[in-house]
Every structure is written in C-alpha cells, then in structure tokens.
Amino acid sequence: MVIKKRYRAFTLLESVISMAIIVTVFAIFSATITNITTGDTGYAQTTVLFQINRMADEIKTTGLFIDEQEIVEDITYNKSFKKYEGSDNLIQFTITAKTKDDKTIYEHNELIIKNDDKN
C-alpha cells in the first residue's frame, strides 16, 4: 500500500480573511502615501523653493537685474533688485512668493557681485 503525502491546505474562510487583511493594509498604506505626496504646506513650500532656486540661478547666469512679477501655478513671484548700501558693485535681490490671498510663502534674499561686462 502506497501512502500518499498529504498537504495541508487553507480553508476558504482562512483565505478570505487573509485577503481582507492584505487589502486593508494596502488601503491604509496608499492613503498615507497620498497624504504625504500631496500634503498641504510642505508640498507647496517645496515647489516654491524649487521655483525660486531656478529663478535665482537664471538671474545669476543671465545677469539681467530687472524688477518683475511672474505667476506660476497660482503663486506670484516678485523679483526686486537694489544696490547694496556701502558698495558700488553689490546688488541685493529678493524673490518673494505669495499666494492668491497675498500670504507670503517664502522670501529669498541674496547678494550678487555686479560685473562690469554685464548690466
């Protein structure tokens, strides 16, 4: 007589319960990830900081020191330039990011040495 090896299998009830647990854990995980990636102020400040750094790099490479206002994705960026007190070749530039309701999100201040071959 040949003895067949018996394998223990899960019952249907155990399988349904384990699937329900896995689906619940996945739902909680995806809700958490969604909140992290689309968070309120953290996400907005990161986006604004990225835009301001891009603008500052553009100003430094082009050498164009012109006061202007730029609107990107409902955020208003004000660029302003003025001579730094006590120096002829230093320029202080400020980029301010504001929301629609005129709330300041971020302000960037920097000094630039103005070369004679540029504006």
C-alpha positions as CSV (number, residue, x, y, z in Angstrom):
1,M,0.0,0.0,0.0
2,V,1.4,3.3,-1.1
3,I,0.9,6.2,1.4
4,K,0.3,9.5,-0.4
5,K,1.8,12.5,1.1
6,R,-0.9,14.9,2.4
7,Y,-0.5,18.6,2.1
8,R,-2.3,20.9,4.4
9,A,-4.3,23.5,2.5
10,F,-6.0,26.6,3.7
11,T,-9.7,26.6,4.1
12,L,-11.8,29.1,2.1
13,L,-12.5,31.1,5.3
14,E,-8.9,31.5,6.1
15,S,-8.1,32.6,2.6
16,V,-10.9,35.3,2.6
17,I,-9.7,36.6,6.0
18,S,-6.1,36.8,4.9
19,M,-7.1,38.7,1.7
20,A,-9.2,41.1,3.7
21,I,-6.2,41.8,6.0
22,I,-3.9,42.4,3.0
23,V,-6.4,44.7,1.3
24,T,-6.9,46.7,4.4
25,V,-3.2,47.1,5.0
26,F,-2.7,48.2,1.3
27,A,-5.6,50.7,1.6
28,I,-4.0,52.3,4.7
29,F,-0.6,52.4,3.0
30,S,-1.9,54.1,-0.2
31,A,-3.9,56.6,1.8
32,T,-0.8,57.5,3.8
33,I,1.4,57.8,0.7
34,T,-1.2,60.1,-1.0
35,N,-1.3,62.4,2.1
36,I,2.5,62.6,2.1
37,T,2.9,63.4,-1.6
38,T,0.1,65.9,-1.7
39,G,0.5,67.4,1.7
40,D,-0.7,71.0,2.2
41,T,2.1,73.4,3.1
42,G,5.0,71.0,2.8
43,Y,4.4,70.2,-0.8
44,A,3.7,73.9,-1.7
45,Q,6.8,75.1,0.1
46,T,8.9,72.5,-1.7
47,T,7.5,73.5,-5.1
48,V,8.0,77.2,-4.3
49,L,11.6,76.6,-3.1
50,F,12.3,74.8,-6.4
51,Q,10.9,77.6,-8.5
52,I,12.8,80.3,-6.5
53,N,16.1,78.4,-6.8
54,R,15.5,78.1,-10.6
55,M,14.8,81.8,-10.9
56,A,17.8,82.8,-8.8
57,D,20.1,80.6,-11.0
58,E,18.6,82.2,-14.1
59,I,19.3,85.7,-12.8
60,K,22.9,84.8,-11.9
61,T,23.6,83.3,-15.3
62,T,21.9,85.9,-17.4
63,G,22.9,88.9,-15.4
64,L,19.6,90.7,-16.1
65,F,18.7,92.6,-12.9
66,I,15.1,93.7,-13.8
67,D,12.3,94.1,-11.3
68,E,9.4,91.9,-12.4
69,Q,6.5,89.8,-11.4
70,E,5.9,86.3,-12.5
71,I,2.9,84.0,-11.9
72,V,3.5,80.2,-11.9
73,E,0.7,77.8,-10.8
74,D,-1.3,80.5,-8.8
75,I,1.8,81.6,-7.0
76,T,3.1,85.2,-7.6
77,Y,6.8,85.7,-7.6
78,N,8.1,89.2,-7.1
79,K,11.7,89.9,-8.1
80,S,13.3,93.1,-6.8
81,F,16.8,94.5,-7.1
82,K,18.5,97.3,-5.3
83,K,22.1,98.5,-4.7
84,Y,23.5,97.2,-1.5
85,E,24.3,100.1,0.9
86,G,28.0,101.0,1.1
87,S,29.1,99.2,-2.1
88,D,29.1,100.1,-5.8
89,N,29.2,96.6,-7.2
90,L,26.9,94.6,-4.9
91,I,23.3,94.1,-5.7
92,Q,20.8,92.7,-3.3
93,F,18.0,90.8,-4.9
94,T,14.8,89.5,-3.3
95,I,12.3,87.0,-4.6
96,T,9.1,86.8,-2.7
97,A,6.5,84.1,-3.3
98,K,2.9,84.9,-2.4
99,T,-0.4,83.1,-2.7
100,K,-3.6,84.5,-4.3
101,D,-4.7,85.9,-0.9
102,D,-1.3,87.8,-0.6
103,K,0.1,85.4,2.0
104,T,3.9,85.2,1.9
105,I,5.1,81.6,1.5
106,Y,8.8,82.2,1.1
107,E,11.3,85.0,0.7
108,H,14.7,84.6,-0.8
109,N,17.4,87.3,-0.3
110,E,20.8,87.2,-1.9
111,L,23.8,89.4,-2.7
112,I,25.3,89.4,-6.2
113,I,28.6,91.0,-7.3
114,K,27.8,93.0,-10.4
115,N,30.4,92.6,-13.1
116,D,31.3,95.5,-15.4
117,D,30.8,93.4,-18.6
118,K,27.1,92.7,-17.6
119,N,24.2,95.1,-16.9
